[in-house]
């Protein structure tokens, strides 16, 4: 192969890679952020299932990665062990939402009857056109001190 052919081939591959990078970047930025109510609905429906002790329905709102990590029975045991307050009646308030492409995070506050609150950080992933819960983390120390601007359920 002569040097002109090698140079042309190298330039072609470089331009092709550059074009692929531009397309990828555009696709990442063109992902439409979900309306907040879509994320609110996923959380409220899963919490309603927890409160009804319907862990099969609650499990359906979990992302595929969570379902691969936990069987339905293990999921139930984990919720009862680590997040038992989610299975009891409490008012739900939503805080800030951050969306990055096909992932999102949202603050969720469970308000008990005594007025105290427990804060959680939910992570979501978009799978097959719907949002699924990819993880829930208690955020102790993050207190609800003021009325939030989110939806109150």
C-alpha positions in Angstrom: 0.0 0.0 0.0 1.5 3.3 -1.0 1.6 6.4 1.3 -1.2 8.2 -0.4 -3.6 5.3 0.1 -2.5 4.9 3.8 -3.0 8.6 4.4 -6.4 8.6 2.7 -7.5 5.6 4.6 -6.3 7.1 7.9 -8.1 10.4 7.2 -11.3 8.5 6.2 -11.2 6.5 9.5 -10.6 9.7 11.5 -13.5 11.5 9.8 -15.8 8.5 10.4 -14.9 8.4 14.1 -15.4 12.1 14.4 -18.8 11.8 12.7 -19.8 8.9 15.0 -18.8 11.0 18.1 -20.9 13.9 16.9 -23.9 11.6 16.3 -23.5 10.0 19.8 -23.3 13.4 21.5 -26.4 14.7 19.6 -28.3 11.6 20.6 -27.4 12.0 24.3 -28.6 15.6 24.3 -31.7 15.0 22.3 -33.2 12.6 25.0 -36.2 14.4 26.2 -36.5 14.9 30.0 -39.5 13.2 31.4 -42.3 15.3 32.7 -42.0 15.2 36.5 -45.4 13.6 36.9 -44.0 10.5 35.1 -41.4 10.1 37.8 -43.9 11.0 40.6 -46.3 8.3 39.3 -43.6 5.6 39.4 -42.8 6.4 43.0 -46.4 6.8 44.2 -47.5 3.6 42.4 -44.7 1.6 44.0 -45.3 3.0 47.4 -49.0 2.2 47.0 -48.0 -1.4 46.2 -45.8 -1.5 49.3 -48.6 -0.3 51.5 -50.9 -2.9 50.1 -48.2 -5.6 50.7 -48.3 -6.3 46.9 -44.6 -6.8 46.4 -45.1 -8.4 43.1 -46.6 -5.2 41.7 -43.9 -3.1 43.5 -41.2 -5.3 41.9 -42.4 -4.4 38.4 -41.3 -0.7 39.0 -37.8 -1.8 39.7 -35.2 -1.5 36.9 -33.9 -4.6 35.3 -30.5 -4.3 37.1 -32.3 -4.4 40.4 -34.4 -7.4 39.3 -31.2 -9.2 38.2 -29.7 -8.5 41.6 -32.7 -9.5 43.7 -35.4 -12.1 43.2 -38.9 -10.9 44.0 -38.7 -12.5 47.4 -35.3 -11.0 48.1 -36.6 -7.6 47.0 -39.5 -7.9 49.5 -37.1 -8.9 52.3 -34.8 -6.0 51.4 -37.6 -3.5 51.5 -38.9 -4.8 54.8 -35.5 -4.8 56.3 -34.0 -1.5 55.0 -37.0 0.6 54.1 -39.9 -0.6 56.3 -41.2 3.0 56.6 -42.2 2.8 52.9 -44.8 0.1 53.8 -46.7 2.4 56.2 -49.0 5.2 55.4 -47.2 8.5 55.1 -47.6 11.7 53.1 -45.2 11.9 50.1 -43.5 15.1 48.9 -41.2 15.4 46.0 -38.2 17.6 45.9 -35.6 18.4 43.2 -35.3 16.3 40.0 -32.1 16.0 37.9 -32.3 14.3 34.5 -29.2 13.3 32.5 -30.0 11.5 29.3 -31.7 8.2 30.2 -31.1 8.5 34.0 -32.7 10.7 36.6 -32.5 11.3 40.3 -35.2 12.8 42.6 -35.6 13.7 46.2 -38.5 12.0 47.9 -39.7 12.8 51.4 -42.0 10.6 53.5 -43.8 12.6 56.2 -45.0 10.7 59.2 -48.1 11.5 61.2 -46.0 13.0 63.9 -44.7 15.6 61.4 -41.2 14.1 61.1 -39.8 13.4 57.7 -37.5 10.8 56.1 -35.6 11.8 53.0 -34.6 9.5 50.2 -32.8 9.9 46.9 -34.4 7.8 44.1 -32.5 7.0 41.0 -34.3 6.1 37.8 -33.3 4.7 34.4 -35.4 4.7 31.2 -36.0 1.2 30.0 -38.1 0.4 26.9 -39.8 3.8 27.0 -40.8 3.8 30.7 -39.0 5.0 33.8 -37.9 2.3 36.4 -36.5 2.7 39.9 -32.8 1.9 39.8 -32.1 2.5 43.5 -33.3 4.2 46.7 -30.9 5.7 49.2 -31.9 7.1 52.6 -30.3 10.5 52.9 -30.1 10.9 56.6 -29.2 14.5 57.5 -31.1 15.9 54.6 -34.2 17.3 56.4 -37.3 18.9 55.0 -37.3 22.3 56.7 -39.4 24.3 54.3 -42.4 23.5 52.1 -41.2 22.0 48.9 -42.0 23.2 45.4 -42.8 19.6 44.2 -46.0 17.7 44.1 -47.6 16.8 47.4 -49.5 13.5 47.4 
